Amino acid sequence: MIYAMAKLIALMYLGLFIVAIAFCIIVSLLGYPPFGTIKKVAEPLLLAFTTCSSEVTLPVHMQILENTGIPNKVVSFVLPLGYSFNLDGAALYQSLTVCFLAEAYGLHLDLAAILTILVTTLIANKGTANIPAASLVILAVILTAMKLPVEAIAIVAGVDRFMDMGRTTVNVFGNTCAALILNRFGGKGISDVADEAVMTTTA
C-alpha cells in the first residue's frame, strides 16, 4: 500500500510538472521570461506550497502582479475568479485519485467511465473552497458518480497533504498565467467591464 501511494504521489507530481512546463511555454509565447515570472511570484508560490491554501496567497499575489504592471482592475477580476474556477492542479489531482481508487476497488475503467470522471471532475471542481484538503469533498462527489464508496477517500486521506502542496502551487501559477493572458489580450475590455460595474453600483 505504501508503494502504491508513493507511485500515486510521484505520478501526480509528474503531471503537475508537465502542466507547469505548459504554463511556462504560454508565458514565453506572451513575451515574458518564464523563470523571471516564476521568480517574481515566488512568494505566493511558496505560501501556497507551505499552507496548501490559495486564499492565503491572494493579497500578496495581487500586490505582486500589480507591481509588474498589470492594472488593478485586471488583477482583482482574474485572481478571485480564478481561485474558484481555474484550479488546474486540483482537477489533475481529483481525476488521478479517482482513477487510483477505482483501480484499488477493481473497477475497470472503459472509455465511458473515463469520460464520466472527466466531465464530473470539470463540473464539480468549479467553486472548490480555497482551503487545505478541500479537494477531498469534491472527491466524494466524483466517487458517488462512479458508484464507488465514499469511504474510499480514507485510503488517500493520509497522503493528501503531500499532494495538496503541489496542486495548490500549480493553481496559483495557473492563475498568474491567466492574469498575464487577459492583460495582454483583453485587459482593456476587462477594465471597461469593471468601470461599468462600479458606475452601476455607485448609481
N, C-alpha and C positions, 0 to 999 in steps of 0.2 A: 504493500500500500504506500509506503514511504517513497519507494522508487517510482510508482505511478504518479504520485503528487509532484515529485521532482521533475518528471517529464512534462507534466502539465504546466508547471511554472516556467520551465525552460522554453517550451513551445510558445507560451503566451508572450514572453519577453522577446522571442524571435519575431513574432508577429508585430509587436509594438515597435521593434527596431525597424522593420520594413515600413511600417506606417510613418515613422519619424523620418526615414530616408525620403519617402514620397513627399512629405511636407517640406523637407529641405530643398527638393527639386522644384517644388512650386515657388518657394521663397526666392530661389535663384532665378527662375523664369520671370519673376516680378521685378528683378533688378536689385534685390537686396542680397548682401552676403550671408549665406546660411549660418556660418559659425559666428559671425558678428551679431546676427539676430539672436541666436541662442545665448550668446554672452550677455546681451542686453536684458534678456528676460530670465536670466539665470536665477534671480532671487525668487520670483513666483514659481519657477520650476522646482527649485529646492524646497520651497514651502509646501508645494503640492506633494512632493515625494515624501516629506517627513510627516506631514499632517494627514495625508490622504483625503484632503478636503479642498475642493475648488473654491468654496466660499471664502476661506481664509485668505486666498491669494487675490481676491477681487480688487481691493483698494490699491494694493501695491502694483498689481498688473495694469490697472487703468492708468496709474500715475506714470509708469514706465513707458507705456505706449504713447501717452500724450507727450512725454519728453522727447520721443523720437520724431515728433512732428505730425502725428495723427490727430486730427481735431477731436475735441472732447465729445462732440455730437456723434461722431462715428464710434468712438470707443464705448461711450455709455449706451449706445444702441446695440453693438455687436456682443460685447462681453456678457452682460446679464442674460441676453437671449441665448448666446452660445453655451453658457454654463447649464442651460436647461435642455437645449435641443441639439447641440453639436458635441456629443460625447463619444468620440471615435474609440478611445481606449476602453470605455465601459462596454460599448457594443461588441468589440472584439472579445473581451473577457466573457461576457454573457453567452455569446454564441459558442465559444470554445468550451466553456464549462458545461453547458447543456449537452454538447456532443460527448464530452468526457463522462458525464453521469449516465447518459443513455447507453454508452458502451459498458459502463460498470453494471448496469441493470440488464445487460444482454439484449437491448433493443436494437434491431437492425435499422440503420438509417438509409432509407432509399431516397430517391430524388424528391419525392413528395414530402418526406419528413424533414429533409434539409431545407426545402423551401418554406415549410411551416416555421422552422426555427428562425430562418432569415427574416420573414415577414413579421413574426411575433416579436422578435428582438428589436427590429426597427421601430415598431409601434410602441412597445412597452418601454423602450429606452428613453423616449421623449418625456421630459419632465422629471427625470430621476433627481432625487434630492442630492445636493452637493455636500454630503456628509460621509464620513467613513462607513464602509460596508453597506452603503445604500443599494448597491447592485444586487445584494442578496435578496432584497424584497422583489426586485424585478425577476430574479431567477425563479421565484415562487410562481409568478405569473406564467413564465415560459414553460416551466415543468408541468404545470397544470394543463397547458395547451397540448403538451406532448404526452399527456396521460401518464406521467411519471409521478411518484410520491413526492410531496413537498419536503418531507423529512430527509430526502436525499441531499438537501443543502448542507446537512450536518457533515457530510463527507468532506466538503471543501471549506467548511467554515474555519477550520483550524489553520489553513494556509491562506485564507482570503486576504489577510493583512499584507502579506508579502506581494500579492498580485495587485492589491489596491494601490500601492505606492506607484507602481509603474503605469497603471491605466490612468490614474489621476494626473500624472505628469504629462502624458500624451494628450489628455483632454485639454490641459492648459496650453500646450504648444499648438494644438489644433486650432484653438480659438485665437491665438496670436496670428496664425496664418490667415484665418478668416477676416480678422481686422485689417491685415495688410492687403488682402484681395479686395475687400469692399472699399477701402480707402483709395486704392488705385483705380478701380473701375466704376465705383458707384458712390464715392464719398460725397459728391455734391448733391446727388439725389437723396441720400440719407439725411444730409443736413437740412434740405428743404422740407422733408417729411417731419423732422424734429421741430423745425421752426413753426410749421403749421400746427403741430400738436400743442406747442407752447402757446401760440396765439389763441387757439381754440379754448385751452384751459383758462387762460387769462380772461378771455371774453366771458 
